[in-house]
Amino acid sequence: MSLKLVRAFLVVGLTGCGVAELPEDVPNADAASVESPVIVGSVNWSEVTSLSSTSTQRTRSKAVGYLSIPAVGSRCTAWLVANDKIVTNNHCIGSASEAVGARVSFNYENGVASSSRIWYDCSTFVRTWTAEDMTVLTCKALNGYLPGQVYGKLTVASANAANGSAMYVLHQNCDYNATPSCVPNKKYSPGSVLNTNVTSNELSYNADTLGGSSGSPVLAGAGAANAHLVIGLHHVGVGSNYSTSASNRGVEATAIRARLAEIGL
C-alpha cells in the first residue's frame, strides 16, 4: 500500500473519532493527526526549554510552532522558511478551504500559560505538493511584525543527509499514550539518519514522533554536514507505538528546495 493511501486511510479512521478543534490543551487532541504514531524503542525527547538558551538547537526551535487547523479539527507542526511563510504537510492542509482559520503559536512551550500564547493568522494558502506531502502558507503580521522577524526562520540544506549522521526533530507533541491529558509543548527529539534512500525523495531516522508531529522540520545534528540546517520534512511513521523495528520518515532536503524554488523561496 502506498504512503498516500495509508494517509488517506488514517484520515478516514481518525477524523471519525469526533475530535473537536484543539488550539488549547484538549486530551487526546493528537488523535486528530493523520500521521502514523511511532516511538522507536522508548520515548527519547525533551522540552525545548530544557536546552541551553545559547544552544543552536534552542535558537532553531523558536521558528517551529503549533499549527491549529480548525477547518478539519486537527493540529500539526509548522516551521518558518521566510518571515511570512510556513511549511507543513499536504496531509495536514491540502487546500485553501482546509487553510481557513489556520493559526500558529511559536511560543506554545513548557512554562507558557494558555493565556500567554501568541497566535499568528497563517490562513493564506500558497501552494501544495502531494508527491512531497508539503504545503506552504502565508502568515500575517501581528503588532507590526511578521513571525519570522520575531522568531527567526530555518534554512533548508542544499544537499541531502548522510546515513548514520546525527539529526533531530523539533515538533509539537507529548506522550499522550502514557498521559492522555498531556500538553503538546514544543519538543526536541534527537536521533540518527537510518536510510537516505527509502524512496526517491525520502529519508528515514529513529527520532521519536507521534501523531501531531507531522510537518516538523528534521535538522542535521551538531557535527554533521549541514549542521542545524533542515534535511527533511517529517511526514510519516512506519511501524507501531513503542517499536524497536520502526522508523520515521521525512521528505529530503533537495525535494523541499526544488518546491520552494517554484514559489520564489
Secondary structure, DSSP 4 states (H G I P E B T S, - for coil): --HHHHHHHHHHHHHTT-----SS--TTGGGG--SPPB-BSS---EEGGGS-TTSHHHHHHTTEEEEEETTTTEEEEEEEEETTEEEE-TTT--SHHHHTT-EEETT--TT--GGG--EEE--EEEEEETTTTEEEEE---BTTB-HHHHH----B-SS---TT-EEEEEEE---TTT-TT----EEEEEEEEEEEEEETTEEEE---B-TT-TTPEEEEPTTSTTTTSEEEEEEEEES-TTBSS-EEEEEEHHHHHHHHHHTT-
